[in-house]
Amino acid sequence: MQIFLVVIFNGLGALGLQLIINNMDKLGTLYAFLLSLVTYLIIGISNVFKDKCDPQAGFVYILGVVLALAATFALLSPAVSTYRAIWSASSSFWTKAVLVWLALQALTAVWVALKKPQE
């Protein structure tokens, strides 16, 4: 059951990242960073649930991992073109720093979906 909470929270974190990236021109750098802290917390909650999962659950565990990974990629993929456009259009250090921070969060979401639970 906990693996499906990983799917839900990972999906919410990825959706938050997508919304931040797609609306970054309206939000500004500071608000984008502050909202990204909330999404980082959501991805962290997903990590906690992933550590409590039982990898011996077999098919259900594998299905949950595949669903979490698919949800993360499906929700982050629409933001890729916007991310590249913002990266090439921005010249300020802080905007690029926030974009690197958001990219690291996206990698963290993928890592949480793929990582092995702690024993």
Sequence and secondary structure as in RCSB ss.txt:
>XXXX:A:sequence
MQIFLVVIFNGLGALGLQLIINNMDKLGTLYAFLLSLVTYLIIGISNVFKDKCDPQAGFVYILGVVLALAATFAL
LSPAVSTYRAIWSASSSFWTKAVLVWLALQALTAVWVALKKPQE
>XXXX:A:secstr
 HHHHHHHHHHHHHHHHHHHHHTHHHH HHHHHHHHHHHHHHHHHHHHHHHT  GGGTHHHHHHHHHHHHHHHHH
HGGGHHHHHHHHHH   HHHHHHHHHHHHHHHHHHHHHHS    
